[in-house]
Amino acid sequence: MRNLNYSPSMPGATSFLAYPDDAGAGDHHDDAHEPSWSDHPHFEHVGLGVFDAAEPVHVGVSALIKTLSKVDPMLGTFHMALGMKVMWNDPRLVDFPEEWDLPEDLWVPNVMMPNTTDVPEDSLYEGMTAVKFSDRKTGLLEWHRNVQAHYSCSFNLRHFPFDENLLAVRFNGSKLRDGRVATAADVVLHAGIPTKHIQGIKRDSPFLLWSDRLEELVYEHELVGIAYSEFVKSNCSFISWGICIRRHTSYYVSKVMLLLWMTTMMSFLTFFSSPADLNAKGELLIGCFTAIVAFLFVINDKLPKTPFLHKLDKLVSLSLFTVFFCAVSAFVTYSIYDECHCWTHFSAMDKPMFCDERVALDMNLDLTPNMNGTVPAVPTPACLAIHVGWVWCGVQFFFYVGVNLALFAPGMWQYWRAAPGVRPPYLSEAKTFVPQKKLIKINLWCEERTEGEKELCIRVCVCCVCVFDYERPTDDCRTYHAI
């Protein structure tokens, strides 16, 4: 471990601290000298340097998620306000007297956040700021830090709008609070504050807590829970964690997909009109095509420019092609129908083929029954136009419905039957998942509550006090705005 500045080789030593090189070994015997860390009875100048410890320092990290906003798949970022608490044991400070101040050059671990986009790295090196004792008997130290930052992460939009994502954050112990480099031989980070590695705490403290109003800040998504894992990679200790979110699909179903389906289905009305109404069909199809193109621009404005087509992209493309082939069908049936105009006379030798009377009326044909009691046959080309239109309509309709079922039926089924608290399938086995119902939620806004809500709130707050060592909370939980 680097720069601990104490030596365990001194007989009977319990706390050994370094002091500046210009301070003499006898300065602490001056009667006029005010009590300080240099007055420790076992103090001896050991000089600054690297201390090769047998084991690294175990550092527990706990955090409170205060706000979550600006989840932007287009930029691949989200904004979060985070309150962090870091605790570790320093064996040099066991039974450290209360009247002495901590040394300014005390070894202090840090927690780096490499995927923040707007927090300067220098701001994380604040030296001794906010470092204080949590338990002097065990040399337990802690410091707090509030961070408001944008974080960059990847979003999987292949199944949009049924996508689930992890708003990922990464902590590492690559540097100390004074900016010096640290490795896994110096610092090992732990998600939470475990009694197994941190001495002086009564019980294990959870890794993450969040505000009880957090879900109200991200209306477009459902907060499923949190996932985290600890690991060492490239000789550096990491905590990889994130918030599991699921998109509220009902918004896109009701305001995008349903309107696309209705617009596309309107294009099938062209098959129910006469083949001669080419102008009316054209106006209807142009209107449908324009509406779908407008939807395309609206959707693309809300999503990143991906090199693949997600489900809504495929739906828009399918709808455009459906309208286009309705236009092709209208033109083909009109061309066949136009050939019928040269058939103005009939003979008894014509092979009978009876079709819809509307076609005969459009062609000004005589529908007076003959001696056999039947109306004259409509010419074969006109009948062919009608049959081609209906066959084309059936094939195109069932193809459109079938592709939509293949695209959206599995996603809708999984979305509507998804039970709360179920582990998301995209998480790796190495990650620990905690559903949002099992997370401790803190009332940061101190709203007025009923008696039943106050009793529940106090129980939650007392649990939180064990984590953050605050004074016993009042009924309105006003102690928690300070974290």
TORMI-238102 format. One record per residue (C-alpha): residue in one letter; x, y, z. Coordinates in nm, 2 decimals. Layout:
+------+--------+--------+--------+
! rest !     c1 !     c2 !     c3 !
+------+--------+--------+--------+
!    A !      X !      Y !      Z !
...
+------+--------+--------+--------+
end
This chain:
+------+--------+--------+--------+
! rest !     c1 !     c2 !     c3 !
+------+--------+--------+--------+
!    M !   0.00 !   0.00 !   0.00 !
!    R !   0.14 !   0.34 !  -0.10 !
!    N !   0.22 !   0.63 !   0.14 !
!    L !   0.07 !   0.50 !   0.46 !
!    N !   0.36 !   0.67 !   0.64 !
!    Y !   0.37 !   0.44 !   0.94 !
!    S !   0.59 !   0.14 !   1.05 !
!    P !   0.45 !  -0.16 !   1.23 !
!    S !   0.80 !  -0.26 !   1.34 !
!    M !   0.80 !  -0.02 !   1.64 !
!    P !   0.76 !  -0.21 !   1.97 !
!    G !   0.41 !  -0.16 !   2.12 !
!    A !   0.31 !   0.09 !   1.86 !
!    T !  -0.06 !   0.14 !   1.79 !
!    S !  -0.06 !   0.47 !   1.60 !
!    F !   0.24 !   0.59 !   1.40 !
!    L !   0.20 !   0.90 !   1.19 !
!    A !   0.44 !   1.10 !   0.97 !
!    Y !   0.50 !   1.47 !   1.01 !
!    P !   0.67 !   1.72 !   0.78 !
!    D !   1.05 !   1.69 !   0.73 !
!    D !   1.12 !   2.03 !   0.89 !
!    A !   0.96 !   1.93 !   1.22 !
!    G !   1.21 !   1.80 !   1.48 !
!    A !   1.16 !   1.48 !   1.68 !
!    G !   1.17 !   1.67 !   2.00 !
!    D !   0.92 !   1.94 !   1.90 !
!    H !   0.63 !   1.75 !   2.05 !
!    H !   0.78 !   1.78 !   2.40 !
!    D !   0.74 !   2.15 !   2.41 !
!    D !   0.51 !   2.24 !   2.70 !
!    A !   0.38 !   2.54 !   2.51 !
!    H !   0.29 !   2.33 !   2.21 !
!    E !  -0.09 !   2.27 !   2.17 !
!    P !  -0.20 !   1.91 !   2.16 !
!    S !  -0.20 !   1.76 !   1.81 !
!    W !  -0.13 !   1.44 !   1.63 !
!    S !   0.25 !   1.49 !   1.67 !
!    D !   0.21 !   1.45 !   2.05 !
!    H !   0.12 !   1.09 !   2.03 !
!    P !   0.33 !   0.89 !   2.29 !
!    H !   0.44 !   0.64 !   2.03 !
!    F !   0.51 !   0.90 !   1.76 !
!    E !   0.84 !   0.88 !   1.58 !
!    H !   0.96 !   1.04 !   1.26 !
!    V !   0.96 !   0.77 !   1.00 !
!    G !   0.98 !   0.99 !   0.69 !
!    L !   0.76 !   0.99 !   0.38 !
!    G !   0.78 !   0.70 !   0.14 !
!    V !   0.62 !   0.38 !   0.02 !
!    F !   0.50 !   0.13 !   0.28 !
!    D !   0.47 !  -0.22 !   0.15 !
!    A !   0.17 !  -0.36 !   0.34 !
!    A !   0.09 !  -0.73 !   0.34 !
!    E !  -0.27 !  -0.65 !   0.24 !
!    P !  -0.45 !  -0.36 !   0.06 !
!    V !  -0.67 !  -0.12 !   0.24 !
!    H !  -1.04 !  -0.23 !   0.22 !
!    V !  -1.26 !   0.07 !   0.13 !
!    G !  -1.64 !   0.05 !   0.17 !
!    V !  -1.85 !   0.27 !  -0.06 !
!    S !  -2.22 !   0.35 !   0.00 !
!    A !  -2.42 !   0.60 !  -0.21 !
!    L !  -2.76 !   0.77 !  -0.22 !
!    I !  -2.92 !   0.84 !  -0.55 !
!    K !  -3.09 !   1.18 !  -0.51 !
!    T !  -3.21 !   1.27 !  -0.86 !
!    L !  -3.21 !   1.10 !  -1.20 !
!    S !  -3.29 !   1.30 !  -1.52 !
!    K !  -3.21 !   1.37 !  -1.88 !
!    V !  -3.19 !   1.00 !  -1.99 !
!    D !  -3.09 !   1.07 !  -2.35 !
!    P !  -3.04 !   0.77 !  -2.59 !
!    M !  -2.95 !   1.01 !  -2.87 !
!    L !  -2.64 !   1.13 !  -2.68 !
!    G !  -2.59 !   0.81 !  -2.48 !
!    T !  -2.59 !   1.01 !  -2.15 !
!    F !  -2.80 !   1.06 !  -1.83 !
!    H !  -2.77 !   1.30 !  -1.54 !
!    M !  -2.76 !   1.19 !  -1.18 !
!    A !  -2.71 !   1.36 !  -0.84 !
!    L !  -2.53 !   1.13 !  -0.61 !
!    G !  -2.43 !   1.14 !  -0.24 !
!    M !  -2.13 !   0.92 !  -0.16 !
!    K !  -1.99 !   0.79 !   0.16 !
!    V !  -1.65 !   0.62 !   0.18 !
!    M !  -1.52 !   0.43 !   0.49 !
!    W !  -1.19 !   0.26 !   0.57 !
!    N !  -0.98 !   0.16 !   0.87 !
!    D !  -0.64 !   0.32 !   0.93 !
!    P !  -0.45 !   0.11 !   1.19 !
!    R !  -0.22 !   0.40 !   1.27 !
!    L !  -0.52 !   0.59 !   1.42 !
!    V !  -0.65 !   0.33 !   1.66 !
!    D !  -0.75 !   0.50 !   1.99 !
!    F !  -0.66 !   0.83 !   1.85 !
!    P !  -0.73 !   1.10 !   2.11 !
!    E !  -1.03 !   1.33 !   2.05 !
!    E !  -0.84 !   1.65 !   2.12 !
!    W !  -0.59 !   1.59 !   1.84 !
!    D !  -0.65 !   1.70 !   1.48 !
!    L !  -0.59 !   1.47 !   1.18 !
!    P !  -0.26 !   1.52 !   1.00 !
!    E !  -0.28 !   1.72 !   0.68 !
!    D !  -0.08 !   1.46 !   0.48 !
!    L !  -0.29 !   1.16 !   0.60 !
!    W !  -0.32 !   0.88 !   0.34 !
!    V !  -0.68 !   0.91 !   0.20 !
!    P !  -0.84 !   0.68 !  -0.06 !
!    N !  -1.05 !   0.82 !  -0.35 !
!    V !  -1.33 !   0.69 !  -0.57 !
!    M !  -1.28 !   0.78 !  -0.93 !
!    M !  -1.57 !   0.79 !  -1.18 !
!    P !  -1.43 !   0.74 !  -1.53 !
!    N !  -1.75 !   0.76 !  -1.72 !
!    T !  -1.86 !   1.11 !  -1.61 !
!    T !  -1.85 !   1.36 !  -1.89 !
!    D !  -1.85 !   1.69 !  -1.70 !
!    V !  -1.67 !   1.64 !  -1.37 !
!    P !  -1.30 !   1.75 !  -1.39 !
!    E !  -1.07 !   1.49 !  -1.24 !
!    D !  -0.89 !   1.75 !  -1.03 !
!    S !  -1.22 !   1.82 !  -0.84 !
!    L !  -1.20 !   1.46 !  -0.70 !
!    Y !  -0.87 !   1.53 !  -0.53 !
!    E !  -0.98 !   1.74 !  -0.23 !
!    G !  -0.71 !   1.62 !   0.01 !
!    M !  -0.85 !   1.62 !   0.37 !
!    T !  -1.18 !   1.79 !   0.30 !
!    A !  -1.46 !   1.63 !   0.50 !
!    V !  -1.25 !   1.34 !   0.63 !
!    K !  -1.35 !   1.26 !   0.99 !
!    F !  -1.36 !   0.98 !   1.24 !
!    S !  -1.64 !   0.74 !   1.25 !
!    D !  -1.50 !   0.53 !   1.53 !
!    R !  -1.17 !   0.62 !   1.70 !
!    K !  -1.13 !   0.29 !   1.88 !
!    T !  -1.08 !   0.11 !   1.55 !
!    G !  -0.93 !   0.39 !   1.35 !
!    L !  -1.24 !   0.40 !   1.13 !
!    L !  -1.25 !   0.71 !   0.90 !
!    E !  -1.50 !   0.84 !   0.65 !
!    W !  -1.56 !   1.11 !   0.40 !
!    H !  -1.87 !   1.23 !   0.21 !
!    R !  -1.90 !   1.38 !  -0.14 !
!    N !  -2.19 !   1.51 !  -0.35 !
!    V !  -2.16 !   1.47 !  -0.72 !
!    Q !  -2.39 !   1.61 !  -0.99 !
!    A !  -2.27 !   1.49 !  -1.33 !
!    H !  -2.37 !   1.35 !  -1.67 !
!    Y !  -2.26 !   0.99 !  -1.72 !
!    S !  -2.20 !   0.82 !  -2.06 !
!    C !  -2.33 !   0.47 !  -2.12 !
!    S !  -2.45 !   0.26 !  -2.41 !
!    F !  -2.82 !   0.20 !  -2.49 !
!    N !  -2.95 !  -0.11 !  -2.67 !
!    L !  -3.23 !   0.01 !  -2.90 !
!    R !  -3.27 !  -0.29 !  -3.12 !
!    H !  -3.59 !  -0.38 !  -2.95 !
!    F !  -3.72 !  -0.03 !  -2.91 !
!    P !  -3.98 !   0.05 !  -2.78 !
!    F !  -3.96 !  -0.26 !  -2.57 !
!    D !  -3.60 !  -0.19 !  -2.47 !
!    E !  -3.45 !  -0.24 !  -2.13 !
!    N !  -3.12 !  -0.08 !  -2.04 !
!    L !  -2.87 !  -0.04 !  -1.76 !
!    L !  -2.77 !   0.32 !  -1.67 !
!    A !  -2.41 !   0.22 !  -1.60 !
!    V !  -2.17 !   0.39 !  -1.36 !
!    R !  -1.82 !   0.28 !  -1.28 !
!    F !  -1.61 !   0.35 !  -0.96 !
!    N !  -1.24 !   0.27 !  -0.94 !
!    G !  -0.97 !   0.31 !  -0.69 !
!    S !  -0.70 !   0.42 !  -0.94 !
!    K !  -0.59 !   0.73 !  -0.75 !
!    L !  -0.57 !   0.87 !  -0.40 !
!    R !  -0.73 !   1.19 !  -0.27 !
!    D !  -0.40 !   1.38 !  -0.33 !
!    G !  -0.38 !   1.26 !  -0.69 !
!    R !  -0.12 !   0.99 !  -0.65 !
!    V !  -0.17 !   0.66 !  -0.84 !
!    A !  -0.30 !   0.36 !  -0.65 !
!    T !  -0.34 !   0.00 !  -0.76 !
!    A !  -0.53 !  -0.30 !  -0.63 !
!    A !  -0.23 !  -0.37 !  -0.40 !
!    D !  -0.31 !  -0.04 !  -0.23 !
!    V !  -0.69 !  -0.01 !  -0.24 !
!    V !  -0.98 !  -0.26 !  -0.28 !
!    L !  -1.33 !  -0.11 !  -0.32 !
!    H !  -1.63 !  -0.29 !  -0.18 !
!    A !  -1.99 !  -0.22 !  -0.28 !
!    G !  -2.15 !  -0.13 !   0.05 !
!    I !  -1.97 !  -0.12 !   0.39 !
!    P !  -1.92 !  -0.48 !   0.50 !
!    T !  -1.84 !  -0.58 !   0.86 !
!    K !  -1.61 !  -0.85 !   0.72 !
!    H !  -1.36 !  -0.59 !   0.59 !
!    I !  -1.45 !  -0.27 !   0.78 !
!    Q !  -1.41 !  -0.27 !   1.16 !
!    G !  -1.61 !  -0.05 !   1.39 !
!    I !  -1.96 !  -0.07 !   1.23 !
!    K !  -2.25 !  -0.26 !   1.38 !
!    R !  -2.39 !  -0.42 !   1.07 !
!    D !  -2.34 !  -0.44 !   0.70 !
!    S !  -2.45 !  -0.13 !   0.52 !
!    P !  -2.62 !  -0.14 !   0.17 !
!    F !  -2.44 !  -0.02 !  -0.13 !
!    L !  -2.72 !   0.20 !  -0.28 !
!    L !  -3.02 !   0.39 !  -0.15 !
!    W !  -3.24 !   0.62 !  -0.35 !
!    S !  -3.50 !   0.90 !  -0.31 !
!    D !  -3.86 !   0.79 !  -0.28 !
!    R !  -3.95 !   1.03 !  -0.55 !
!    L !  -3.69 !   0.91 !  -0.80 !
!    E !  -3.95 !   0.74 !  -1.03 !
!    E !  -4.14 !   1.07 !  -1.07 !
!    L !  -3.83 !   1.22 !  -1.24 !
!    V !  -3.81 !   0.98 !  -1.53 !
!    Y !  -4.16 !   0.94 !  -1.66 !
!    E !  -4.06 !   0.76 !  -1.98 !
!    H !  -3.90 !   0.47 !  -1.79 !
!    E !  -3.98 !   0.23 !  -1.52 !
!    L !  -3.71 !   0.18 !  -1.25 !
!    V !  -3.67 !  -0.19 !  -1.22 !
!    G !  -3.38 !  -0.21 !  -0.96 !
!    I !  -3.00 !  -0.18 !  -0.94 !
!    A !  -2.72 !  -0.42 !  -1.03 !
!    Y !  -2.36 !  -0.41 !  -0.92 !
!    S !  -2.04 !  -0.62 !  -0.92 !
!    E !  -1.69 !  -0.59 !  -0.77 !
!    F !  -1.38 !  -0.70 !  -0.96 !
!    V !  -1.01 !  -0.63 !  -1.02 !
!    K !  -0.89 !  -0.57 !  -1.37 !
!    S !  -0.55 !  -0.44 !  -1.49 !
!    N !  -0.43 !  -0.42 !  -1.13 !
!    C !  -0.71 !  -0.18 !  -1.04 !
!    S !  -1.02 !  -0.23 !  -0.82 !
!    F !  -1.36 !  -0.16 !  -0.97 !
!    I !  -1.72 !  -0.14 !  -0.87 !
!    S !  -1.94 !  -0.16 !  -1.18 !
!    W !  -2.31 !  -0.07 !  -1.11 !
!    G !  -2.61 !   0.08 !  -1.27 !
!    I !  -2.99 !   0.14 !  -1.25 !
!    C !  -3.20 !  -0.11 !  -1.45 !
!    I !  -3.47 !   0.08 !  -1.64 !
!    R !  -3.75 !  -0.04 !  -1.87 !
!    R !  -3.92 !   0.19 !  -2.12 !
!    H !  -4.30 !   0.26 !  -2.07 !
!    T !  -4.41 !   0.10 !  -2.40 !
!    S !  -4.78 !   0.21 !  -2.36 !
!    Y !  -4.68 !   0.57 !  -2.47 !
!    Y !  -4.54 !   0.45 !  -2.80 !
!    V !  -4.82 !   0.20 !  -2.86 !
!    S !  -5.10 !   0.46 !  -2.81 !
!    K !  -4.93 !   0.76 !  -2.97 !
!    V !  -4.71 !   0.62 !  -3.25 !
!    M !  -4.78 !   0.25 !  -3.33 !
!    L !  -5.16 !   0.28 !  -3.31 !
!    L !  -5.17 !   0.59 !  -3.54 !
!    L !  -4.94 !   0.42 !  -3.79 !
!    W !  -5.16 !   0.11 !  -3.80 !
!    M !  -5.47 !   0.33 !  -3.85 !
!    T !  -5.31 !   0.53 !  -4.12 !
!    T !  -5.19 !   0.23 !  -4.30 !
!    M !  -5.53 !   0.05 !  -4.28 !
!    M !  -5.69 !   0.36 !  -4.44 !
!    S !  -5.49 !   0.28 !  -4.75 !
!    F !  -5.67 !  -0.05 !  -4.79 !
!    L !  -6.00 !   0.15 !  -4.85 !
!    T !  -5.88 !   0.19 !  -5.21 !
!    F !  -5.97 !  -0.17 !  -5.27 !
!    F !  -6.33 !  -0.11 !  -5.19 !
!    S !  -6.38 !   0.16 !  -5.46 !
!    S !  -6.43 !   0.12 !  -5.83 !
!    P !  -6.12 !   0.07 !  -6.04 !
!    A !  -6.22 !   0.38 !  -6.23 !
!    D !  -6.17 !   0.61 !  -5.92 !
!    L !  -5.80 !   0.65 !  -5.97 !
!    N !  -5.79 !   1.02 !  -5.88 !
!    A !  -5.97 !   0.96 !  -5.55 !
!    K !  -5.75 !   0.66 !  -5.47 !
!    G !  -5.44 !   0.87 !  -5.54 !
!    E !  -5.54 !   1.15 !  -5.31 !
!    L !  -5.61 !   0.91 !  -5.02 !
!    L !  -5.28 !   0.72 !  -5.07 !
!    I !  -5.07 !   1.05 !  -5.10 !
!    G !  -5.23 !   1.16 !  -4.77 !
!    C !  -5.14 !   0.83 !  -4.60 !
!    F !  -4.79 !   0.84 !  -4.74 !
!    T !  -4.73 !   1.19 !  -4.62 !
!    A !  -4.86 !   1.12 !  -4.27 !
!    I !  -4.63 !   0.82 !  -4.23 !
!    V !  -4.32 !   1.02 !  -4.35 !
!    A !  -4.41 !   1.28 !  -4.08 !
!    F !  -4.41 !   1.00 !  -3.82 !
!    L !  -4.07 !   0.89 !  -3.95 !
!    F !  -3.92 !   1.23 !  -3.89 !
!    V !  -4.07 !   1.26 !  -3.54 !
!    I !  -3.93 !   0.92 !  -3.44 !
!    N !  -3.59 !   0.98 !  -3.58 !
!    D !  -3.57 !   1.31 !  -3.39 !
!    K !  -3.61 !   1.13 !  -3.06 !
!    L !  -3.36 !   0.85 !  -3.13 !
!    P !  -2.99 !   0.81 !  -3.20 !
!    K !  -2.87 !   0.75 !  -3.55 !
!    T !  -2.82 !   0.38 !  -3.53 !
!    P !  -2.66 !   0.16 !  -3.81 !
!    F !  -2.95 !  -0.08 !  -3.78 !
!    L !  -3.33 !  -0.07 !  -3.79 !
!    H !  -3.51 !  -0.11 !  -3.46 !
!    K !  -3.87 !  -0.23 !  -3.44 !
!    L !  -4.03 !   0.11 !  -3.50 !
!    D !  -3.81 !   0.18 !  -3.80 !
!    K !  -3.92 !  -0.15 !  -3.94 !
!    L !  -4.29 !  -0.06 !  -3.88 !
!    V !  -4.25 !   0.27 !  -4.05 !
!    S !  -4.07 !   0.11 !  -4.35 !
!    L !  -4.34 !  -0.16 !  -4.37 !
!    S !  -4.62 !   0.10 !  -4.36 !
!    L !  -4.46 !   0.30 !  -4.64 !
!    F !  -4.42 !   0.00 !  -4.86 !
!    T !  -4.77 !  -0.11 !  -4.79 !
!    V !  -4.91 !   0.23 !  -4.91 !
!    F !  -4.68 !   0.22 !  -5.21 !
!    F !  -4.81 !  -0.13 !  -5.32 !
!    C !  -5.16 !  -0.01 !  -5.27 !
!    A !  -5.08 !   0.26 !  -5.52 !
!    V !  -4.94 !   0.00 !  -5.76 !
!    S !  -5.25 !  -0.21 !  -5.72 !
!    A !  -5.47 !   0.09 !  -5.79 !
!    F !  -5.28 !   0.16 !  -6.11 !
!    V !  -5.28 !  -0.20 !  -6.23 !
!    T !  -5.65 !  -0.25 !  -6.17 !
!    Y !  -5.73 !   0.09 !  -6.35 !
!    S !  -5.52 !  -0.02 !  -6.65 !
!    I !  -5.71 !  -0.35 !  -6.67 !
!    Y !  -6.04 !  -0.16 !  -6.63 !
!    D !  -5.95 !   0.09 !  -6.90 !
!    E !  -5.93 !  -0.19 !  -7.15 !
!    C !  -6.30 !  -0.26 !  -7.09 !
!    H !  -6.41 !   0.06 !  -7.26 !
!    C !  -6.38 !  -0.10 !  -7.61 !
!    W !  -6.63 !  -0.37 !  -7.51 !
!    T !  -6.95 !  -0.19 !  -7.58 !
!    H !  -7.16 !  -0.47 !  -7.74 !
!    F !  -7.24 !  -0.82 !  -7.64 !
!    S !  -7.34 !  -1.12 !  -7.83 !
!    A !  -7.51 !  -1.44 !  -7.72 !
!    M !  -7.19 !  -1.62 !  -7.78 !
!    D !  -7.00 !  -1.44 !  -7.51 !
!    K !  -6.88 !  -1.67 !  -7.23 !
!    P !  -7.08 !  -1.56 !  -6.92 !
!    M !  -6.88 !  -1.42 !  -6.63 !
!    F !  -7.08 !  -1.22 !  -6.38 !
!    C !  -6.92 !  -0.95 !  -6.17 !
!    D !  -7.02 !  -0.67 !  -5.94 !
!    E !  -7.30 !  -0.46 !  -6.11 !
!    R !  -7.11 !  -0.14 !  -6.01 !
!    V !  -6.86 !  -0.21 !  -6.29 !
!    A !  -7.14 !  -0.24 !  -6.55 !
!    L !  -7.30 !   0.08 !  -6.43 !
!    D !  -6.97 !   0.27 !  -6.46 !
!    M !  -6.94 !   0.14 !  -6.82 !
!    N !  -7.30 !   0.24 !  -6.90 !
!    L !  -7.38 !  -0.12 !  -6.98 !
!    D !  -7.73 !  -0.24 !  -7.04 !
!    L !  -7.84 !  -0.46 !  -6.75 !
!    T !  -8.18 !  -0.55 !  -6.89 !
!    P !  -8.24 !  -0.92 !  -6.83 !
!    N !  -8.24 !  -1.13 !  -7.14 !
!    M !  -8.48 !  -1.42 !  -7.23 !
!    N !  -8.31 !  -1.65 !  -6.99 !
!    G !  -8.37 !  -1.40 !  -6.70 !
!    T !  -8.01 !  -1.31 !  -6.65 !
!    V !  -7.83 !  -0.98 !  -6.70 !
!    P !  -7.57 !  -0.95 !  -6.97 !
!    A !  -7.21 !  -1.06 !  -6.88 !
!    V !  -6.96 !  -0.79 !  -6.80 !
!    P !  -6.65 !  -0.82 !  -7.03 !
!    T !  -6.38 !  -1.05 !  -6.90 !
!    P !  -6.11 !  -0.77 !  -6.86 !
!    A !  -6.33 !  -0.58 !  -6.62 !
!    C !  -6.40 !  -0.89 !  -6.41 !
!    L !  -6.02 !  -0.96 !  -6.41 !
!    A !  -5.96 !  -0.61 !  -6.26 !
!    I !  -6.20 !  -0.67 !  -5.98 !
!    H !  -6.05 !  -1.01 !  -5.90 !
!    V !  -5.69 !  -0.89 !  -5.92 !
!    G !  -5.78 !  -0.61 !  -5.68 !
!    W !  -5.93 !  -0.83 !  -5.42 !
!    V !  -5.66 !  -1.10 !  -5.44 !
!    W !  -5.39 !  -0.82 !  -5.41 !
!    C !  -5.58 !  -0.67 !  -5.11 !
!    G !  -5.60 !  -1.01 !  -4.93 !
!    V !  -5.23 !  -1.10 !  -4.98 !
!    Q !  -5.11 !  -0.75 !  -4.88 !
!    F !  -5.34 !  -0.73 !  -4.57 !
!    F !  -5.24 !  -1.06 !  -4.43 !
!    F !  -4.87 !  -0.99 !  -4.50 !
!    Y !  -4.89 !  -0.66 !  -4.31 !
!    V !  -5.07 !  -0.81 !  -4.01 !
!    G !  -4.83 !  -1.11 !  -4.00 !
!    V !  -4.52 !  -0.90 !  -4.00 !
!    N !  -4.66 !  -0.67 !  -3.73 !
!    L !  -4.74 !  -0.98 !  -3.51 !
!    A !  -4.39 !  -1.11 !  -3.56 !
!    L !  -4.24 !  -0.77 !  -3.47 !
!    F !  -4.45 !  -0.67 !  -3.17 !
!    A !  -4.64 !  -0.97 !  -3.03 !
!    P !  -4.34 !  -1.12 !  -2.84 !
!    G !  -4.24 !  -0.78 !  -2.70 !
!    M !  -4.59 !  -0.69 !  -2.59 !
!    W !  -4.64 !  -1.03 !  -2.43 !
!    Q !  -4.32 !  -1.00 !  -2.23 !
!    Y !  -4.39 !  -0.64 !  -2.13 !
!    W !  -4.74 !  -0.69 !  -2.00 !
!    R !  -4.67 !  -1.02 !  -1.82 !
!    A !  -4.34 !  -0.90 !  -1.67 !
!    A !  -4.36 !  -0.94 !  -1.29 !
!    P !  -4.21 !  -0.67 !  -1.08 !
!    G !  -3.87 !  -0.75 !  -0.92 !
!    V !  -3.77 !  -1.01 !  -1.19 !
!    R !  -3.40 !  -1.00 !  -1.28 !
!    P !  -3.35 !  -0.85 !  -1.63 !
!    P !  -3.22 !  -1.11 !  -1.88 !
!    Y !  -2.95 !  -0.88 !  -2.01 !
!    L !  -2.75 !  -0.88 !  -1.68 !
!    S !  -2.45 !  -1.09 !  -1.66 !
!    E !  -2.43 !  -1.37 !  -1.39 !
!    A !  -2.15 !  -1.18 !  -1.21 !
!    K !  -2.38 !  -0.89 !  -1.12 !
!    T !  -2.59 !  -0.88 !  -0.80 !
!    F !  -2.95 !  -0.76 !  -0.87 !
!    V !  -3.16 !  -0.59 !  -0.61 !
!    P !  -3.52 !  -0.51 !  -0.72 !
!    Q !  -3.65 !  -0.16 !  -0.65 !
!    K !  -3.90 !  -0.28 !  -0.40 !
!    K !  -3.62 !  -0.41 !  -0.17 !
!    L !  -3.42 !  -0.09 !  -0.19 !
!    I !  -3.42 !   0.16 !   0.10 !
!    K !  -3.60 !   0.47 !  -0.01 !
!    I !  -3.53 !   0.80 !   0.16 !
!    N !  -3.77 !   1.10 !   0.19 !
!    L !  -3.55 !   1.38 !   0.08 !
!    W !  -3.83 !   1.64 !   0.03 !
!    C !  -3.98 !   1.61 !   0.39 !
!    E !  -4.34 !   1.61 !   0.28 !
!    E !  -4.62 !   1.61 !   0.53 !
!    R !  -4.73 !   1.25 !   0.61 !
!    T !  -5.01 !   1.06 !   0.77 !
!    E !  -4.94 !   0.89 !   1.11 !
!    G !  -4.91 !   0.55 !   0.93 !
!    E !  -4.67 !   0.70 !   0.67 !
!    K !  -4.46 !   0.87 !   0.95 !
!    E !  -4.42 !   0.54 !   1.14 !
!    L !  -4.30 !   0.37 !   0.82 !
!    C !  -4.08 !   0.66 !   0.74 !
!    I !  -3.91 !   0.66 !   1.08 !
!    R !  -3.83 !   0.29 !   1.05 !
!    V !  -3.67 !   0.35 !   0.71 !
!    C !  -3.48 !   0.65 !   0.84 !
!    V !  -3.35 !   0.47 !   1.15 !
!    C !  -3.21 !   0.20 !   0.91 !
!    C !  -3.05 !   0.48 !   0.70 !
!    V !  -2.90 !   0.64 !   1.02 !
!    C !  -2.72 !   0.31 !   1.08 !
!    V !  -2.57 !   0.35 !   0.74 !
!    F !  -2.47 !   0.72 !   0.76 !
!    D !  -2.43 !   0.76 !   1.13 !
!    Y !  -2.66 !   1.06 !   1.17 !
!    E !  -2.85 !   1.16 !   1.47 !
!    R !  -3.19 !   1.00 !   1.53 !
!    P !  -3.43 !   1.14 !   1.28 !
!    T !  -3.74 !   1.35 !   1.35 !
!    D !  -4.08 !   1.26 !   1.23 !
!    D !  -4.04 !   1.45 !   0.90 !
!    C !  -3.70 !   1.30 !   0.82 !
!    R !  -3.53 !   1.63 !   0.80 !
!    T !  -3.19 !   1.48 !   0.88 !
!    Y !  -3.15 !   1.34 !   0.53 !
!    H !  -3.12 !   1.66 !   0.33 !
!    A !  -2.76 !   1.69 !   0.46 !
!    I !  -2.62 !   1.37 !   0.29 !
+------+--------+--------+--------+
end
